[in-house]
Amino acid sequence: MPTAYVLINTETGSSIEDILKDLKKVEGVDEAFAVYGVYDIIAKVRAESMDKLKEIVTLRIRRVDKVRTTLTMIVVGAQNR
């Protein structure tokens, strides 16, 4: 199952809590957290295919109100404990 982490910048002065609520409503967004640093939010996204993952990021996450930019990192391997 394709997985990606999406780093999100929001518009200055926007309510991070409202954006998090909207992101968590997006199908495929497993988790979303406010973070300190260069980005404002990080979201973990899972989908049934790479095409669906692309659709979630480009057509759903990027269209959430007050989302300014995104950086998507697709997971290529994982180490399970």
C-alpha positions in Angstrom: 0.0 0.0 0.0 1.7 3.3 -1.1 2.4 5.6 1.8 3.6 9.2 1.8 4.4 12.0 4.2 3.1 15.4 3.1 4.8 18.5 4.6 2.4 21.4 4.4 2.8 25.2 4.7 -0.2 27.2 5.5 -1.2 30.8 4.9 0.2 33.2 7.5 -2.3 33.8 10.3 -4.5 30.8 9.5 -5.9 28.5 12.1 -3.8 25.3 12.2 -6.5 23.5 14.2 -9.2 24.2 11.4 -6.8 23.0 8.7 -6.0 19.8 10.7 -9.7 19.1 11.1 -10.2 19.5 7.3 -7.2 17.3 6.5 -8.4 14.5 8.8 -11.7 14.4 6.8 -9.7 13.6 3.6 -9.9 9.9 2.7 -6.4 8.5 2.9 -5.1 10.9 5.5 -4.2 8.5 8.4 -2.7 11.1 10.7 -2.0 14.9 10.6 0.0 16.9 13.2 1.0 20.5 13.7 4.8 20.8 13.8 7.4 23.5 14.5 10.0 24.4 11.9 10.0 25.1 8.2 6.6 23.4 7.7 3.4 23.9 9.7 1.8 20.4 9.4 2.8 16.9 8.5 0.3 14.4 7.2 0.7 10.6 6.7 -1.3 9.5 3.6 -2.0 5.9 2.5 -3.7 4.8 -0.7 -4.5 1.6 -2.6 -2.4 2.7 -5.6 0.1 5.4 -6.6 -2.5 7.0 -8.8 -4.9 7.3 -5.9 -2.1 8.7 -3.7 -1.4 11.3 -6.4 -5.1 12.1 -6.5 -5.3 12.5 -2.7 -2.4 14.9 -2.6 -3.0 17.0 -5.7 -6.8 17.1 -5.8 -7.7 16.9 -2.1 -4.9 18.1 0.2 -3.7 20.9 -2.0 -7.3 22.2 -2.2 -7.9 22.4 1.5 -8.6 26.0 2.4 -5.5 27.9 3.6 -3.0 25.2 2.4 -0.3 27.2 0.6 2.4 24.7 -0.4 3.1 21.0 0.0 6.2 18.7 -0.2 5.4 15.0 -0.7 7.8 12.3 0.4 6.8 8.8 -0.8 7.9 5.9 1.3 10.1 3.4 -0.6 11.0 1.1 2.2 10.2 0.5 5.8 11.9 -1.2 8.7 9.4 -3.0 11.0 10.3 -3.8 14.6 
